Amino acid sequence: MPMSPKDVMKLAADNGVRIVDFRFVDLLGTWQHTSKSLSDVDEDVFEDGVGFDGSSIRGFQAINESDMLMIPDPDTARIDPYTTIPTMYLICDIYDPVTRARYGKDPRGVAQRAEEYLKSSGLGDTAYFGPEPEFFVFDNVQYESNNQSSFQAVDSAEGFWNTGSDEGPNLGYKIRPKSGYYPVAPHDTMQDLRSEMVLTMEELGIPIEIHHHEVAPAQCEIDMRFDSLVVMGDKVQTYKYVVRNTAKKHGKVATFMPKPIFGDNGSGMHVHQSIWKGGKNQMFDPSKYAGLSDFARYYIGGLLKHGPALLALAAPTVNSYKRLVPGFEAPVNLVYSQRNRSAAIRIPTYATSERSKRIEFRCPDTAANPYLCFAALLMAGLDGVKNQIDPGEPADFDLYDASPEELARIQSTPGSLPEVLEALKNDHQFLLEGGVFTTDLIETWIDWKLTHEVAPINLRPTPYEFYLYFDV
């Protein structure tokens, strides 16, 4: 049942809440917050909102138009499991305080408009998303970049690089490169840590399907049960909050950086998707390839056609393209297949029922803003359905052993952030349909990424450049 403002205030009273925390997501996907004493909060806050300085938030407002307003969503009220003082948090939507209109660059608002567009299109009434975020949990991380030096170092007791370390004593059982998928203890040292994360997520209303160790040392995966687009965006934000703070509680540090370790797998966020209408899965047809309907094939066609532009939002960092390279199970081929994990789109074959039929887009990573990522995937898929974009034949063969002739027919994912930003610049009309995304948001996104990420990285020498070029 939806919660009312009165229900929220009762939840606070029943749990002895002293502080109310108001949270929203910035353009790049990071939760921001401000807090008020419960004595200064009543039901009017759900109408009046809480003001803040939008010019201090990445990608938001200029200084001359800085006043912004956050309005809490009562359905998102939760008791914070990490604060000493009893605290309740609420996820907020962003409004212009003068016009009271929704702010065009509020990522949660983009996701809400995407759901509205789906309904207005007549193609479906619910879009279900099931992301699979991966992450690393390290025992130590150090990095520095200044005018005359730079370095980075991460460490984990699981790491194969520690076989010779004096750990007082070293008990062995390190995880070799690309050998961390599914081992039990003592190789997997994080079973209890992940289980605590799972139980905390469930307390916060996030059903969990499975958790396990991933391929690289220190790498983990916890999979949530699918949900509707906006709700799943909220859950991904909560998921990251739980993972980071549970790790910190145990003296460790979690990161969603796509590729923190050279020579081993990076962290992705495969996104399962299905579209439903009137209680029927629009992607299901048991008589056709992999149980996919024509609707699903056209949806795939849209994802593949717009794939390079989508990656600007789904794999949105310079570091993302250290992951999207051949050889590490990375989905670098813009094709689809019912089992091939090197394809950008996989159709899972574990179950064949209507309820389980879905497609999995494997290119996104955990640096993505989930609201923008999921909304963009939906818009690309719907564009494919509306225009009946043919995805071609499936690639049910080993793409790593494919012949040059076969590979010549397959488009690969772009190899850098500048390439996908250029693709988004040239291919974003599908995102503007129904006013879901705004031109202002897309231009701000591209400019921010080029100015604050691409250019600074291009200007700085790296340690490996010294290895290659110091003695030229």
C-alpha positions as CSV (number, residue, x, y, z in Angstrom):
1,M,0.0,0.0,0.0
2,P,1.3,3.5,-0.8
3,M,2.4,5.5,2.3
4,S,0.8,8.8,3.1
5,P,2.5,11.7,4.9
6,K,0.6,10.7,8.0
7,D,2.0,7.1,7.7
8,V,5.5,8.5,7.5
9,M,5.1,10.6,10.6
10,K,3.7,7.5,12.4
11,L,6.7,5.5,11.2
12,A,9.0,8.1,12.7
13,A,7.2,8.2,16.0
14,D,7.0,4.3,16.3
15,N,10.8,4.1,15.8
16,G,11.9,6.9,18.0
17,V,13.2,8.9,15.1
18,R,15.0,12.1,16.1
19,I,16.4,13.2,12.6
20,V,14.8,13.2,9.2
21,D,17.3,12.9,6.2
22,F,16.2,14.2,2.8
23,R,18.1,12.7,-0.1
24,F,18.2,13.2,-3.9
25,V,20.5,12.1,-6.7
26,D,22.8,14.5,-8.6
27,L,23.2,14.3,-12.3
28,L,26.1,11.8,-12.2
29,G,24.3,9.4,-9.8
30,T,25.5,10.2,-6.3
31,W,23.1,10.6,-3.4
32,Q,23.1,14.0,-1.8
33,H,21.4,14.9,1.5
34,T,20.4,17.4,4.2
35,S,18.9,16.7,7.6
36,K,16.3,18.2,9.9
37,S,15.3,17.6,13.5
38,L,12.0,15.7,13.7
39,S,10.7,18.6,15.8
40,D,11.0,20.8,12.7
41,V,9.2,18.3,10.4
42,D,5.5,17.8,9.9
43,E,3.2,16.6,7.1
44,D,3.5,20.0,5.4
45,V,7.0,19.1,4.3
46,F,5.5,16.9,1.6
47,E,3.9,20.0,0.1
48,D,6.3,22.7,1.0
49,G,9.5,20.8,0.5
50,V,13.1,21.6,1.6
51,G,15.1,24.2,-0.2
52,F,18.8,23.8,-1.2
53,D,21.5,25.4,-3.3
54,G,21.4,23.9,-6.8
55,S,24.5,25.6,-7.9
56,S,26.6,23.5,-5.5
57,I,25.3,20.2,-7.1
58,R,27.1,18.7,-10.0
59,G,25.4,19.3,-13.3
60,F,22.5,21.3,-11.8
61,Q,22.1,25.1,-11.7
62,A,24.2,28.3,-12.3
63,I,24.8,30.6,-9.3
64,N,22.2,33.1,-10.5
65,E,19.5,30.5,-10.4
66,S,20.6,28.4,-7.5
67,D,17.5,28.1,-5.4
68,M,15.9,24.7,-5.8
69,L,13.3,22.6,-3.9
70,M,13.2,18.9,-3.0
71,I,9.9,17.3,-2.3
72,P,10.0,14.0,-0.4
73,D,8.3,10.9,-1.7
74,P,6.5,9.3,1.2
75,D,6.7,5.8,-0.3
76,T,10.5,5.9,0.2
77,A,10.6,6.5,3.9
78,R,13.0,4.1,5.6
79,I,14.8,3.9,9.0
80,D,18.6,4.4,8.4
81,P,20.4,1.3,9.6
82,Y,23.8,3.1,10.0
83,T,23.2,6.1,12.2
84,T,23.7,6.1,15.9
85,I,21.0,8.7,16.4
86,P,17.6,7.3,15.2
87,T,17.2,8.7,11.7
88,M,14.6,8.2,8.9
89,Y,15.5,9.0,5.3
90,L,13.3,10.0,2.4
91,I,14.1,10.1,-1.3
92,C,13.1,13.4,-2.9
93,D,12.1,14.8,-6.3
94,I,13.5,18.1,-7.5
95,Y,11.3,21.1,-8.4
96,D,11.8,24.7,-9.4
97,P,10.7,26.8,-6.3
98,V,9.2,29.6,-8.5
99,T,7.2,27.7,-11.1
100,R,6.8,24.6,-9.0
101,A,7.6,22.6,-12.2
102,R,9.6,19.4,-12.1
103,Y,13.3,20.1,-12.7
104,G,14.3,18.9,-16.2
105,K,17.7,17.6,-15.0
106,D,16.4,15.6,-12.0
107,P,17.4,12.1,-12.9
108,R,14.5,10.6,-10.9
109,G,12.2,12.8,-12.9
110,V,13.6,11.5,-16.1
111,A,12.9,7.9,-15.0
112,Q,9.3,8.9,-14.0
113,R,8.7,10.5,-17.4
114,A,10.0,7.4,-19.1
115,E,7.4,5.3,-17.3
116,E,4.7,7.8,-18.3
117,Y,5.9,7.7,-21.9
118,L,5.6,3.9,-22.0
119,K,2.0,4.1,-20.9
120,S,1.1,6.9,-23.3
121,S,2.8,5.0,-26.2
122,G,0.3,2.1,-25.8
123,L,3.1,-0.4,-26.1
124,G,3.1,-1.4,-22.4
125,D,2.1,-0.3,-18.9
126,T,5.0,-1.5,-16.9
127,A,8.8,-1.8,-17.6
128,Y,10.5,-4.2,-15.3
129,F,14.3,-3.9,-14.7
130,G,16.6,-6.3,-12.9
131,P,20.2,-5.0,-12.7
132,E,23.1,-7.1,-11.5
133,P,25.6,-4.7,-9.8
134,E,29.1,-5.9,-9.2
135,F,31.6,-4.3,-6.9
136,F,35.0,-4.7,-5.2
137,V,35.6,-4.8,-1.4
138,F,39.2,-3.9,-0.6
139,D,41.2,-4.0,2.6
140,N,43.1,-0.8,1.7
141,V,43.1,1.8,-1.1
142,Q,45.6,4.6,-1.7
143,Y,45.9,7.0,-4.6
144,E,47.3,10.4,-5.3
145,S,47.6,12.7,-8.3
146,N,49.5,16.0,-8.2
147,N,51.8,18.0,-10.4
148,Q,54.9,15.8,-10.0
149,S,53.6,12.4,-9.1
150,S,50.7,10.0,-9.3
151,F,50.0,6.4,-8.1
152,Q,47.2,4.1,-7.1
153,A,47.2,0.9,-5.0
154,V,44.5,-1.3,-3.9
155,D,44.9,-4.4,-1.6
156,S,42.9,-7.4,-0.6
157,A,43.8,-10.4,1.6
158,E,42.3,-12.5,-1.2
159,G,44.6,-11.1,-3.9
160,F,47.1,-13.5,-5.6
161,W,49.7,-10.7,-5.4
162,N,49.8,-11.4,-1.6
163,T,51.1,-14.9,-1.8
164,G,54.5,-13.7,-0.7
165,S,53.4,-11.2,1.9
166,D,54.2,-11.6,5.6
167,E,50.7,-11.5,7.0
168,G,51.7,-13.0,10.4
169,P,51.1,-15.7,9.3
170,N,50.1,-15.9,5.6
171,L,47.6,-18.7,5.3
172,G,47.6,-19.0,1.5
173,Y,44.3,-19.6,-0.2
174,K,44.6,-16.6,-2.5
175,I,42.4,-16.2,-5.5
176,R,44.3,-16.6,-8.8
177,P,43.6,-14.3,-11.7
178,K,40.1,-14.9,-13.2
179,S,39.5,-17.8,-10.7
180,G,37.2,-16.2,-8.1
181,Y,33.8,-17.2,-9.5
182,Y,31.9,-19.2,-6.9
183,P,34.7,-20.6,-4.6
184,V,33.7,-21.4,-1.1
185,A,35.7,-20.4,2.0
186,P,38.6,-20.1,2.8
187,H,39.1,-18.6,-0.7
188,D,35.9,-16.6,-0.4
189,T,36.5,-14.4,2.7
190,M,33.4,-12.3,2.3
191,Q,30.4,-14.7,2.8
192,D,29.3,-13.1,6.1
193,L,29.9,-9.6,4.8
194,R,27.7,-10.1,1.8
195,S,25.1,-11.9,3.9
196,E,25.0,-8.9,6.2
197,M,24.5,-6.6,3.2
198,V,21.7,-8.8,1.9
199,L,19.9,-8.9,5.2
200,T,20.2,-5.1,5.6
201,M,18.8,-4.6,2.1
202,E,15.9,-6.9,2.8
203,E,15.2,-4.8,6.0
204,L,15.0,-1.8,3.7
205,G,12.5,-3.4,1.4
206,I,14.8,-4.8,-1.3
207,P,14.2,-8.5,-2.0
208,I,17.4,-10.3,-2.9
209,E,17.7,-13.4,-5.2
210,I,21.3,-14.4,-4.8
211,H,24.8,-13.3,-3.7
212,H,28.2,-14.8,-4.5
213,H,31.9,-14.1,-5.1
214,E,32.8,-12.8,-8.6
215,V,35.7,-13.6,-10.9
216,A,38.4,-11.3,-9.6
217,P,39.9,-11.2,-6.1
218,A,37.8,-9.0,-3.8
219,Q,34.9,-8.9,-6.3
220,C,31.3,-9.5,-5.3
221,E,27.8,-9.6,-6.7
222,I,24.4,-9.3,-5.1
223,D,21.3,-9.6,-7.3
224,M,18.1,-7.9,-6.6
225,R,14.6,-9.2,-7.6
226,F,13.3,-7.2,-10.6
227,D,11.0,-4.2,-10.1
228,S,9.5,-1.3,-12.0
229,L,11.9,1.4,-13.5
230,V,11.7,4.2,-10.9
231,V,11.5,1.9,-7.9
232,M,14.5,0.0,-9.2
233,G,16.5,3.2,-9.5
234,D,15.7,3.9,-5.9
235,K,16.8,0.4,-5.0
236,V,20.1,0.7,-6.8
237,Q,20.9,3.9,-4.8
238,T,20.0,2.2,-1.6
239,Y,22.0,-0.9,-2.6
240,K,25.2,1.2,-3.1
241,Y,24.6,2.9,0.3
242,V,24.3,-0.4,2.1
243,V,27.3,-2.0,0.4
244,R,29.6,1.0,1.1
245,N,28.5,1.5,4.7
246,T,28.5,-2.2,5.6
247,A,32.0,-2.5,4.2
248,K,33.1,0.6,6.2
249,K,31.5,-0.9,9.4
250,H,33.9,-3.8,9.0
251,G,37.0,-1.8,8.3
252,K,36.9,-2.4,4.6
253,V,36.1,-0.2,1.6
254,A,33.7,-0.9,-1.3
255,T,34.0,0.6,-4.8
256,F,31.7,0.5,-7.8
257,M,34.6,1.7,-10.0
258,P,34.3,-0.4,-13.2
259,K,37.9,-1.5,-13.5
260,P,40.1,-1.0,-10.4
261,I,42.4,-4.0,-11.1
262,F,44.5,-4.5,-14.2
263,G,44.5,-7.9,-15.9
264,D,41.3,-9.3,-14.3
265,N,37.6,-8.8,-14.7
266,G,35.9,-5.4,-14.1
267,S,32.5,-4.7,-12.5
268,G,29.5,-4.5,-14.8
269,M,25.8,-4.0,-14.2
270,H,24.0,-6.3,-16.6
271,V,20.4,-5.0,-16.9
272,H,17.5,-7.5,-17.4
273,Q,14.4,-5.9,-19.0
274,S,10.9,-6.9,-19.9
275,I,7.8,-4.9,-20.9
276,W,4.3,-5.9,-19.7
277,K,0.8,-4.8,-20.8
278,G,-2.4,-5.8,-19.2
279,G,-0.7,-8.6,-17.2
280,K,1.0,-10.0,-20.4
281,N,4.7,-10.1,-21.1
282,Q,5.1,-8.4,-24.4
283,M,8.5,-10.1,-25.0
284,F,7.2,-13.7,-24.8
285,D,6.4,-16.0,-27.7
286,P,7.3,-19.7,-27.1
287,S,7.0,-20.5,-30.8
288,K,10.0,-18.3,-31.8
289,Y,13.7,-18.1,-31.3
290,A,14.6,-18.2,-27.6
291,G,11.0,-17.7,-26.7
292,L,11.2,-14.1,-27.9
293,S,8.2,-12.2,-29.5
294,D,8.6,-9.9,-32.5
295,F,8.2,-7.1,-29.9
296,A,11.3,-8.3,-28.1
297,R,13.3,-8.6,-31.3
298,Y,12.4,-5.1,-32.3
299,Y,13.2,-3.9,-28.8
300,I,16.6,-5.6,-29.2
301,G,17.0,-3.8,-32.5
302,G,16.5,-0.5,-30.8
303,L,19.2,-1.2,-28.2
304,L,21.7,-2.4,-30.8
305,K,21.0,0.6,-33.2
306,H,21.4,3.1,-30.4
307,G,24.1,1.1,-28.5
308,P,27.0,3.6,-28.9
309,A,24.9,6.5,-27.7
310,L,23.4,4.5,-24.9
311,L,26.9,3.7,-23.5
312,A,27.4,7.4,-22.9
313,L,24.8,7.0,-20.1
314,A,25.3,3.3,-19.3
315,A,29.1,3.0,-19.2
316,P,29.8,6.7,-18.5
317,T,33.4,7.0,-17.3
318,V,36.8,6.9,-18.9
319,N,37.5,3.9,-16.6
320,S,34.5,2.1,-18.1
321,Y,36.4,1.4,-21.3
322,K,39.2,-0.3,-19.4
323,R,36.5,-2.9,-18.8
324,L,34.8,-3.0,-22.2
325,V,37.7,-4.8,-23.9
326,P,37.9,-8.4,-25.3
327,G,39.1,-11.2,-23.1
328,F,37.4,-10.5,-19.7
329,E,33.8,-11.8,-20.5
330,A,33.1,-8.2,-21.5
331,P,30.1,-7.7,-23.8
332,V,32.0,-5.8,-26.6
333,N,29.9,-7.2,-29.5
334,L,26.7,-5.4,-30.5
335,V,24.8,-8.6,-31.3
336,Y,22.3,-10.8,-29.4
337,S,22.3,-14.4,-28.4
338,Q,20.4,-16.8,-26.2
339,R,23.6,-17.9,-24.3
340,N,26.6,-16.0,-25.5
341,R,28.0,-13.8,-22.7
342,S,30.3,-11.9,-25.0
343,A,27.3,-10.5,-26.8
344,A,25.9,-7.2,-25.8
345,I,22.5,-8.7,-25.4
346,R,21.8,-12.2,-23.9
347,I,18.5,-14.0,-23.6
348,P,18.7,-16.0,-20.4
349,T,17.8,-19.7,-20.9
350,Y,17.5,-20.8,-17.2
351,A,13.7,-20.6,-17.4
352,T,11.3,-20.6,-20.3
353,S,8.0,-19.3,-18.7
354,E,6.3,-16.1,-19.7
355,R,7.0,-14.7,-16.2
356,S,10.8,-15.1,-16.6
357,K,11.2,-14.2,-20.3
358,R,13.4,-11.1,-20.6
359,I,16.4,-9.7,-22.4
360,E,19.7,-8.8,-20.7
361,F,21.7,-5.8,-21.8
362,R,25.3,-6.5,-20.6
363,C,27.2,-3.3,-21.5
364,P,26.2,-1.1,-18.5
365,D,28.5,-0.8,-15.5
366,T,28.0,0.3,-11.9
367,A,29.2,3.9,-12.5
368,A,26.0,4.6,-14.3
369,N,23.3,6.8,-12.8
370,P,20.6,4.1,-12.7
371,Y,17.6,6.4,-13.4
372,L,19.2,7.8,-16.5
373,C,20.6,4.4,-17.6
374,F,17.3,2.5,-17.2
375,A,15.3,5.3,-18.8
376,A,17.6,5.5,-21.8
377,L,17.5,1.7,-22.3
378,L,13.7,1.8,-22.3
379,M,13.5,4.7,-24.8
380,A,15.9,2.9,-27.2
381,G,14.0,-0.3,-26.9
382,L,10.6,1.4,-27.5
383,D,12.2,3.2,-30.5
384,G,13.0,-0.2,-31.9
385,V,9.5,-1.5,-31.4
386,K,7.8,1.6,-32.9
387,N,10.1,1.5,-36.0
388,Q,10.3,-2.3,-36.2
389,I,14.1,-2.2,-36.2
390,D,15.4,-5.6,-37.2
391,P,18.3,-6.8,-35.0
392,G,19.5,-9.3,-37.6
393,E,20.4,-12.9,-36.9
394,P,21.5,-14.1,-33.4
395,A,25.2,-14.7,-32.8
396,D,25.1,-18.2,-31.3
397,F,28.8,-19.0,-31.8
398,D,32.0,-18.3,-29.9
399,L,32.7,-14.7,-30.8
400,Y,36.3,-15.0,-29.6
401,D,36.9,-17.8,-32.1
402,A,35.0,-16.2,-34.9
403,S,36.5,-15.9,-38.4
404,P,37.6,-12.5,-39.7
405,E,34.7,-12.6,-42.1
406,E,32.2,-13.2,-39.3
407,L,33.7,-10.5,-37.1
408,A,33.6,-8.0,-40.0
409,R,29.8,-8.2,-39.9
410,I,29.7,-7.4,-36.2
411,Q,29.8,-3.9,-34.8
412,S,31.9,-3.5,-31.6
413,T,31.2,-1.2,-28.7
414,P,33.2,2.0,-29.0
415,G,36.6,2.0,-27.2
416,S,36.5,5.3,-25.3
417,L,34.3,7.8,-23.4
418,P,34.9,10.5,-26.1
419,E,33.6,8.2,-28.8
420,V,30.3,7.4,-27.0
421,L,29.8,11.0,-26.0
422,E,30.1,11.9,-29.7
423,A,27.7,9.1,-30.5
424,L,25.2,10.6,-28.0
425,K,25.7,14.1,-29.5
426,N,24.7,12.7,-32.9
427,D,22.0,10.2,-31.8
428,H,19.7,11.4,-29.0
429,Q,16.4,12.2,-30.7
430,F,14.9,8.9,-29.4
431,L,15.6,10.1,-25.9
432,L,13.7,13.4,-26.4
433,E,10.5,11.6,-27.3
434,G,7.6,12.5,-24.9
435,G,9.9,15.0,-23.2
436,V,11.6,12.2,-21.2
437,F,15.1,13.6,-21.6
438,T,15.7,17.3,-22.3
439,T,18.2,18.8,-24.7
440,D,19.6,20.7,-21.7
441,L,20.3,17.5,-19.8
442,I,22.1,15.8,-22.7
443,E,24.2,18.9,-23.5
444,T,25.1,19.3,-19.8
445,W,26.0,15.6,-19.5
446,I,28.3,15.7,-22.6
447,D,29.9,19.0,-21.5
448,W,30.5,17.8,-17.9
449,K,32.1,14.5,-19.0
450,L,34.4,16.2,-21.5
451,T,35.4,19.0,-19.2
452,H,35.7,17.3,-15.9
453,E,36.7,13.8,-16.9
454,V,38.1,13.4,-20.4
455,A,40.2,16.5,-20.6
456,P,41.8,16.3,-17.1
457,I,42.7,12.6,-17.6
458,N,44.2,13.4,-21.1
459,L,46.4,16.1,-19.6
460,R,48.0,13.9,-16.9
461,P,50.9,11.5,-17.5
462,T,50.4,8.0,-16.0
463,P,53.0,5.8,-14.3
464,Y,52.8,3.4,-17.2
465,E,53.8,6.1,-19.6
466,F,57.0,6.5,-17.6
467,Y,57.6,2.8,-18.0
468,L,57.2,3.1,-21.8
469,Y,58.8,6.4,-22.5
470,F,61.1,7.7,-19.8
471,D,64.2,6.6,-21.7
472,V,63.2,7.6,-25.2
